[in-house]
Amino acid sequence: MLSRLLKEHQAKQNERKELQERRRREAIAAATCLTEALVDHLNVGVAQAYVNQRKLDHEVKTLQVQASQFAKQTAQWSNMVENFNQALKEIGDVENWARSIEMDMRTIATALEITQEPETMYEYLSNNCTCTHILGAFVLLWILVWFYRDNLEITKVSEKHVFVTGCDSGFGHLLCKRLDKRGFHVLAGCLTEKGADDLKRATGPFLKTCILDVTSKASIQKALEWTKKEVGDKGLWGLVNNAGRSLPMGPSEWMKIEDFESTLKVNMTGVIEMTMNFFPLVKKARGRVVNVASVLGRVAANGGGYCISKFAVESFSDCLRRDIQNFGVNVCIIEPGFFKTQVTSLDPIERELHRLWNQLTPEVKESYGDKYLDKYIKIQRLIMNTICDSDLSKVTRCMEHALLAVHPRTRYSAGWDAKLLWIPLSYMPACVVDIALKLVLPKPAKSV
């Protein structure tokens, strides 16, 4: 009996040892597998890190090459600026230059006895000058006179008041700071208290702000009464209608009447109401009305109220200029190209496009296709990132010239895209613009 029990105990001991040994081997095998997996993972990580390092080295070399090229371009630009400044020094004062030319012309006239013998002059020109020479001389003289007149500036700037709308940011904000430095008494209309506070902190004591919503008649009237107290009997030298909005913008079929009205109230009705209310003050000072239109007031490149409103600003300004030309008041139109402001910010544009898309009926969505919205947004990104200029001073310099010049221009085209693309395009036949936009914009799914 005892022997049997000992055998059973011994068998159990052997089974326990075998079980422990088996578990030990399984644990070792599992640890081995885990170790191999970790080693493989580390090897992959090291290989990926090596690849990333190679890429980083390549990018660094590329950046170094680009930096070198940029340095060369900067040096070239610096040389160009120095040459331009040297040329300006050699040319000297425009007025003296014009007087010198005038004296030379008088000397020639005296030598030919133009005033005493007009027939001799006619015979001399007939024998010695061609029509090309006469035309060339006339064109050169016209350019010199225009250049001279264009550079004449008004005096007593510190006694003049200028009212600017839409000064929270962008063109209006920068213009107010520049006019303040030039010595104007600037009256800035801001939509928000924050915009007004930010502007006051960045300018001197001669700049004053008021809260103005150009879509509200009560707000315009309140700003008018405040302006009358500020300018007194001097009148208002300049009114700059800069306030504006661009959204919503997109295909016309996506719009509702409310979408058009929201933009027209600011860009069109707001400009007209501000001008008509403030015009008596401008008329008293024989000053300027400066309306900010757009190149899209010449070429209607997208749907919504923006292009419509800017076309309206162009026509309103032309009509006003012709109606008041006998009162000594100038009306100037600023036509900026694409610049990086809140108006061209991509995030709001994309949000509005998604909102417009979501309010469409299933039938309209089906006609455009599910991928049309994404393609349209990509085109907008490409256009904004490629064309938009970050130098807002190109626009504000035009505004300054319209306020400071003795003979301001009727229209100012600000930005290279305006001068080289949009303005020339506006003189093309309509079919050329239609084809160009058709090639740029995406094609609907159910197009004919």
C-alpha positions as CSV (number, residue, x, y, z in Angstrom):
1,M,0.0,0.0,0.0
2,L,2.8,2.4,1.0
3,S,4.7,1.5,-2.1
4,R,1.7,2.3,-4.3
5,L,1.3,5.7,-2.6
6,L,5.0,6.5,-3.1
7,K,4.7,5.6,-6.8
8,E,1.7,7.8,-7.2
9,H,3.4,10.7,-5.4
10,Q,6.5,10.2,-7.5
11,A,4.4,10.2,-10.7
12,K,2.7,13.5,-9.6
13,Q,6.1,15.0,-8.9
14,N,7.3,14.0,-12.4
15,E,4.1,15.5,-14.0
16,R,4.6,18.7,-12.1
17,K,8.2,18.9,-13.2
18,E,7.3,18.2,-16.8
19,L,4.6,20.9,-16.6
20,Q,7.0,23.5,-15.2
21,E,9.6,22.5,-17.8
22,R,7.0,22.9,-20.6
23,R,5.9,26.3,-19.3
24,R,9.5,27.4,-19.0
25,R,10.2,26.4,-22.6
26,E,7.0,28.2,-23.7
27,A,8.1,31.3,-21.8
28,I,11.5,31.2,-23.4
29,A,9.9,30.7,-26.8
30,A,7.6,33.6,-26.3
31,A,10.4,35.9,-25.0
32,T,12.4,34.8,-28.0
33,C,9.6,35.7,-30.4
34,L,9.1,39.1,-28.7
35,T,12.8,39.8,-28.8
36,E,12.9,39.0,-32.5
37,A,9.8,41.2,-33.1
38,L,11.4,44.1,-31.2
39,V,14.6,43.6,-33.1
40,D,12.7,43.6,-36.5
41,H,10.8,46.7,-35.4
42,L,14.0,48.5,-34.4
43,N,15.6,47.5,-37.7
44,V,12.6,48.9,-39.6
45,G,12.7,52.1,-37.5
46,V,16.4,52.5,-38.0
47,A,16.0,52.0,-41.8
48,Q,13.1,54.5,-41.8
49,A,15.1,57.0,-39.8
50,Y,18.0,56.6,-42.3
51,V,15.6,57.3,-45.2
52,N,14.1,60.3,-43.4
53,Q,17.6,61.6,-42.7
54,R,18.5,61.3,-46.4
55,K,15.3,63.2,-47.3
56,L,16.1,65.8,-44.7
57,D,19.6,66.2,-46.0
58,H,18.2,66.6,-49.5
59,E,15.7,69.2,-48.4
60,V,18.4,71.1,-46.5
61,K,20.6,71.2,-49.6
62,T,17.6,72.4,-51.7
63,L,16.9,75.2,-49.2
64,Q,20.6,76.1,-49.2
65,V,20.5,76.4,-53.0
66,Q,17.2,78.4,-52.9
67,A,18.8,80.7,-50.2
68,S,21.8,81.2,-52.4
69,Q,19.6,82.1,-55.4
70,F,17.5,84.4,-53.3
71,A,20.6,86.2,-52.1
72,K,21.7,86.6,-55.7
73,Q,18.3,88.0,-56.6
74,T,18.4,90.3,-53.6
75,A,21.8,91.6,-54.7
76,Q,20.4,92.2,-58.2
77,W,17.4,94.0,-56.9
78,S,19.6,96.2,-54.7
79,N,21.7,97.1,-57.7
80,M,18.6,97.9,-59.6
81,V,17.4,100.2,-56.8
82,E,20.8,101.9,-56.6
83,N,20.8,102.4,-60.4
84,F,17.2,103.8,-60.3
85,N,18.1,106.2,-57.4
86,Q,21.2,107.3,-59.3
87,A,19.1,107.9,-62.4
88,L,16.6,109.9,-60.4
89,K,19.5,112.0,-59.0
90,E,20.8,112.6,-62.5
91,I,17.4,113.6,-63.7
92,G,16.9,116.0,-60.8
93,D,13.8,118.0,-60.0
94,V,11.0,117.5,-62.5
95,E,9.9,121.1,-62.4
96,N,13.4,122.4,-63.2
97,W,13.6,119.8,-66.0
98,A,10.3,121.0,-67.4
99,R,11.5,124.7,-67.2
100,S,14.7,123.8,-68.9
101,I,12.8,122.2,-71.8
102,E,10.5,125.2,-72.0
103,M,13.6,127.5,-72.2
104,D,15.1,125.4,-74.9
105,M,11.8,125.5,-76.9
106,R,11.7,129.3,-76.5
107,T,15.3,129.6,-77.8
108,I,14.5,127.5,-80.8
109,A,11.3,129.5,-81.5
110,T,13.3,132.7,-81.3
111,A,16.0,131.4,-83.6
112,L,13.4,130.4,-86.2
113,E,11.5,133.7,-85.7
114,I,8.3,131.7,-85.1
115,T,6.4,134.6,-83.6
116,Q,7.3,137.0,-86.4
117,E,7.2,134.9,-89.5
118,P,4.7,132.0,-89.1
119,E,5.0,131.2,-92.8
120,T,8.7,130.6,-92.4
121,M,8.0,128.1,-89.6
122,Y,5.5,126.2,-91.7
123,E,8.0,126.1,-94.6
124,Y,10.8,124.9,-92.2
125,L,8.6,122.1,-90.7
126,S,7.5,121.1,-94.2
127,N,11.1,120.9,-95.5
128,N,12.8,119.4,-92.5
129,C,10.3,117.4,-90.3
130,T,8.2,114.4,-91.0
131,C,4.9,113.6,-89.4
132,T,6.7,111.0,-87.3
133,H,9.0,113.5,-85.8
134,I,6.2,115.9,-85.0
135,L,4.1,113.1,-83.5
136,G,7.1,111.9,-81.5
137,A,7.8,115.4,-80.2
138,F,4.1,115.8,-79.2
139,V,4.0,112.5,-77.4
140,L,7.2,113.3,-75.5
141,L,6.0,116.7,-74.5
142,W,2.6,115.2,-73.4
143,I,4.4,112.6,-71.2
144,L,6.6,115.3,-69.6
145,V,3.6,117.5,-68.9
146,W,1.6,114.6,-67.5
147,F,4.5,113.4,-65.3
148,Y,5.0,116.9,-64.0
149,R,1.3,117.4,-63.2
150,D,1.0,114.0,-61.7
151,N,3.7,114.7,-59.1
152,L,2.2,118.1,-57.9
153,E,0.9,117.8,-54.3
154,I,-1.5,119.9,-52.3
155,T,-0.3,122.1,-49.4
156,K,-1.6,122.6,-45.8
157,V,-2.2,118.9,-45.3
158,S,-2.4,119.4,-41.5
159,E,-5.5,121.5,-41.9
160,K,-7.4,118.9,-43.9
161,H,-9.8,116.1,-42.6
162,V,-10.3,112.7,-44.3
163,F,-13.0,110.2,-43.4
164,V,-12.2,106.5,-44.1
165,T,-14.7,103.6,-43.8
166,G,-13.8,100.0,-43.0
167,C,-10.7,100.7,-40.9
168,D,-10.7,97.6,-38.7
169,S,-8.2,95.8,-40.9
170,G,-6.7,95.6,-44.4
171,F,-6.5,98.6,-46.7
172,G,-8.5,100.9,-44.5
173,H,-6.4,100.2,-41.4
174,L,-3.1,100.7,-43.2
175,L,-4.3,103.8,-45.0
176,C,-5.3,105.5,-41.7
177,K,-1.8,104.9,-40.3
178,R,-0.2,106.3,-43.5
179,L,-2.4,109.4,-43.6
180,D,-1.8,110.0,-39.9
181,K,2.0,110.1,-40.6
182,R,1.4,112.5,-43.5
183,G,-0.3,114.9,-41.1
184,F,-4.0,114.6,-42.0
185,H,-6.7,114.7,-39.5
186,V,-8.0,111.2,-39.9
187,L,-11.6,110.2,-39.0
188,A,-11.8,106.4,-39.1
189,G,-15.0,104.5,-39.2
190,C,-14.6,101.1,-37.6
191,L,-17.2,98.3,-37.4
192,T,-16.1,97.0,-34.0
193,E,-14.7,98.5,-30.8
194,K,-11.7,96.2,-31.0
195,G,-10.8,97.5,-34.4
196,A,-11.1,101.1,-33.2
197,D,-8.9,100.4,-30.2
198,D,-6.2,98.7,-32.2
199,L,-6.1,101.6,-34.7
200,K,-5.9,104.2,-32.0
201,R,-3.0,102.4,-30.3
202,A,-1.1,102.4,-33.5
203,T,-1.6,106.1,-34.4
204,G,-1.2,109.6,-33.1
205,P,-3.6,112.1,-31.4
206,F,-4.8,113.5,-34.7
207,L,-6.6,110.3,-35.6
208,K,-10.1,109.8,-34.2
209,T,-12.4,106.8,-34.5
210,C,-16.2,106.2,-34.5
211,I,-18.3,103.0,-34.8
212,L,-19.8,102.8,-38.2
213,D,-22.0,100.2,-39.9
214,V,-22.5,101.3,-43.5
215,T,-25.6,99.1,-43.8
216,S,-27.4,101.1,-41.0
217,K,-28.9,104.5,-41.9
218,A,-28.9,105.4,-38.2
219,S,-25.2,104.6,-37.9
220,I,-24.3,106.7,-40.9
221,Q,-26.3,109.6,-39.7
222,K,-24.6,109.4,-36.3
223,A,-21.2,109.3,-38.0
224,L,-22.2,112.3,-40.1
225,E,-23.2,114.5,-37.1
226,W,-19.9,113.5,-35.4
227,T,-17.9,114.5,-38.5
228,K,-19.6,117.9,-38.8
229,K,-18.5,118.7,-35.3
230,E,-14.9,117.6,-36.1
231,V,-14.4,119.4,-39.4
232,G,-16.4,122.6,-38.5
233,D,-16.5,125.2,-41.3
234,K,-13.5,123.7,-43.2
235,G,-15.5,120.9,-44.7
236,L,-14.3,117.4,-45.4
237,W,-11.3,117.1,-47.8
238,G,-11.6,113.4,-48.5
239,L,-14.2,110.6,-48.2
240,V,-12.7,107.1,-48.8
241,N,-15.4,104.5,-49.2
242,N,-13.2,101.4,-48.4
243,A,-15.7,99.2,-46.4
244,G,-16.6,96.1,-48.2
245,R,-17.3,92.4,-48.1
246,S,-16.8,89.6,-50.7
247,L,-18.8,86.7,-49.4
248,P,-20.7,84.7,-50.3
249,M,-19.0,84.1,-53.7
250,G,-19.5,81.1,-55.9
251,P,-21.6,79.8,-58.8
252,S,-24.7,82.0,-59.3
253,E,-27.1,79.1,-59.3
254,W,-26.0,78.3,-55.7
255,M,-27.1,81.7,-54.4
256,K,-30.3,82.9,-52.8
257,I,-31.6,86.5,-52.9
258,E,-30.4,87.0,-49.3
259,D,-26.9,86.0,-50.4
260,F,-26.9,88.8,-53.0
261,E,-28.4,91.4,-50.7
262,S,-25.9,90.8,-47.9
263,T,-23.1,91.9,-50.1
264,L,-24.9,94.6,-52.0
265,K,-25.9,96.3,-48.8
266,V,-22.3,96.9,-47.9
267,N,-20.5,97.3,-51.2
268,M,-23.2,99.2,-53.2
269,T,-25.9,100.7,-51.1
270,G,-23.4,101.5,-48.3
271,V,-21.1,103.4,-50.7
272,I,-24.0,105.4,-52.2
273,E,-25.5,106.3,-48.8
274,M,-22.2,107.3,-47.4
275,T,-21.4,109.5,-50.4
276,M,-24.8,111.2,-50.6
277,N,-24.8,112.0,-46.9
278,F,-21.2,113.2,-46.7
279,F,-21.1,115.0,-50.1
280,P,-22.2,118.4,-48.8
281,L,-19.1,118.4,-46.5
282,V,-16.8,117.3,-49.4
283,K,-18.3,120.0,-51.7
284,K,-17.7,122.7,-49.1
285,A,-13.9,121.8,-49.0
286,R,-13.8,121.1,-52.8
287,G,-12.3,117.8,-51.8
288,R,-12.2,114.2,-53.1
289,V,-14.4,111.1,-53.1
290,V,-12.4,108.0,-53.3
291,N,-14.4,104.8,-54.0
292,V,-12.7,101.4,-53.7
293,A,-14.0,99.2,-56.5
294,S,-12.1,96.1,-57.8
295,V,-10.7,94.5,-61.0
296,L,-13.8,92.3,-60.6
297,G,-15.8,95.5,-61.3
298,R,-14.3,95.2,-64.8
299,V,-14.3,91.4,-65.3
300,A,-17.1,89.4,-63.7
301,A,-15.2,86.2,-62.8
302,N,-17.5,84.7,-60.3
303,G,-21.1,84.7,-59.1
304,G,-22.6,86.4,-56.0
305,G,-23.0,90.0,-55.2
306,Y,-19.4,91.0,-55.2
307,C,-18.8,91.5,-58.9
308,I,-22.3,93.1,-59.3
309,S,-21.6,95.6,-56.5
310,K,-18.2,96.5,-57.8
311,F,-19.6,97.1,-61.3
312,A,-22.2,99.4,-59.6
313,V,-19.4,101.3,-57.7
314,E,-17.7,101.9,-61.1
315,S,-20.8,103.3,-62.8
316,F,-21.9,105.3,-59.7
317,S,-18.5,106.9,-59.5
318,D,-18.5,107.8,-63.2
319,C,-22.0,109.3,-63.0
320,L,-21.1,111.3,-59.9
321,R,-17.8,112.6,-61.4
322,R,-19.6,113.9,-64.5
323,D,-22.4,115.4,-62.5
324,I,-20.2,117.4,-60.1
325,Q,-17.3,118.2,-62.3
326,N,-18.2,121.9,-62.2
327,F,-17.9,122.1,-58.4
328,G,-14.2,121.4,-58.0
329,V,-14.8,118.0,-56.5
330,N,-12.8,115.0,-57.8
331,V,-14.1,111.4,-57.8
332,C,-11.4,108.7,-58.0
333,I,-11.8,104.9,-58.4
334,I,-9.3,102.5,-56.9
335,E,-9.3,99.1,-58.7
336,P,-7.1,96.7,-56.7
337,G,-6.2,93.3,-57.9
338,F,-6.0,90.3,-55.6
339,F,-4.4,91.1,-52.2
340,K,-4.1,89.1,-49.0
341,T,-6.7,90.5,-46.8
342,Q,-9.8,89.2,-44.9
343,V,-11.7,89.5,-48.2
344,T,-9.5,86.9,-49.8
345,S,-9.0,84.7,-46.7
346,L,-9.4,81.0,-47.8
347,D,-11.1,79.7,-44.6
348,P,-14.2,82.0,-44.8
349,I,-14.4,81.4,-48.6
350,E,-14.4,77.6,-48.1
351,R,-17.0,77.8,-45.3
352,E,-19.3,79.8,-47.4
353,L,-18.9,77.4,-50.3
354,H,-19.8,74.5,-48.1
355,R,-22.8,76.4,-46.8
356,L,-24.0,77.2,-50.3
357,W,-23.6,73.6,-51.4
358,N,-25.5,72.2,-48.4
359,Q,-28.5,74.5,-49.1
360,L,-28.8,73.2,-52.7
361,T,-31.6,70.8,-53.8
362,P,-30.7,67.2,-54.6
363,E,-31.4,67.9,-58.3
364,V,-29.0,70.8,-58.5
365,K,-26.3,68.8,-56.6
366,E,-26.7,65.9,-59.0
367,S,-26.3,68.2,-62.0
368,Y,-22.9,69.4,-60.7
369,G,-21.7,66.1,-59.3
370,D,-20.3,65.1,-55.9
371,K,-16.7,66.1,-56.7
372,Y,-17.5,69.5,-58.1
373,L,-17.3,71.3,-54.8
374,D,-13.9,69.8,-54.0
375,K,-12.6,70.8,-57.4
376,Y,-14.0,74.3,-57.1
377,I,-12.3,74.8,-53.7
378,K,-9.0,73.5,-55.1
379,I,-9.2,76.1,-57.9
380,Q,-9.9,78.9,-55.4
381,R,-6.9,77.8,-53.3
382,L,-4.7,77.8,-56.4
383,I,-5.9,81.2,-57.5
384,M,-5.6,82.9,-54.1
385,N,-2.2,81.3,-53.3
386,T,-0.8,82.2,-56.8
387,I,-2.2,85.7,-57.5
388,C,-2.7,87.3,-54.1
389,D,-0.2,90.0,-53.2
390,S,0.8,90.6,-49.6
391,D,2.0,94.1,-50.1
392,L,-1.1,96.2,-49.2
393,S,0.8,99.4,-49.6
394,K,0.4,99.1,-53.4
395,V,-3.2,100.0,-52.8
396,T,-2.8,102.5,-50.1
397,R,-0.3,104.4,-52.2
398,C,-2.9,104.9,-54.8
399,M,-5.4,106.1,-52.2
400,E,-2.8,108.5,-50.9
401,H,-2.1,109.9,-54.4
402,A,-5.8,110.4,-54.9
403,L,-6.0,112.5,-51.7
404,L,-2.7,114.4,-52.0
405,A,-2.3,115.1,-55.8
406,V,-3.3,118.4,-57.2
407,H,-4.5,116.6,-60.3
408,P,-5.6,113.1,-59.1
409,R,-6.2,110.4,-61.6
410,T,-9.7,109.1,-62.4
411,R,-8.7,105.4,-62.0
412,Y,-5.9,103.7,-60.2
413,S,-5.0,100.0,-60.9
414,A,-3.2,98.6,-57.9
415,G,-1.2,95.4,-58.2
416,W,0.6,93.7,-61.1
417,D,-2.2,91.2,-61.7
418,A,-4.5,94.2,-62.2
419,K,-2.2,95.9,-64.7
420,L,-1.1,92.8,-66.6
421,L,-4.1,90.5,-66.4
422,W,-7.4,91.8,-65.4
423,I,-7.4,95.3,-67.0
424,P,-6.2,94.0,-70.4
425,L,-8.7,91.2,-70.1
426,S,-11.5,93.7,-69.6
427,Y,-10.8,95.1,-73.1
428,M,-10.9,91.7,-74.7
429,P,-14.1,90.4,-76.5
430,A,-16.5,88.7,-74.2
431,C,-15.9,85.3,-75.8
432,V,-12.2,85.4,-74.8
433,V,-13.1,85.9,-71.1
434,D,-15.7,83.2,-71.4
435,I,-13.3,80.7,-72.8
436,A,-10.6,81.6,-70.3
437,L,-12.9,81.1,-67.3
438,K,-14.3,77.9,-68.8
439,L,-10.8,76.5,-69.0
440,V,-10.0,77.4,-65.4
441,L,-13.2,76.4,-63.6
442,P,-14.2,72.7,-63.1
443,K,-16.7,71.1,-65.4
444,P,-20.1,70.0,-64.0
445,A,-21.0,66.3,-64.2
446,K,-24.0,66.9,-66.4
447,S,-22.6,69.5,-68.7
448,V,-23.7,69.6,-72.3
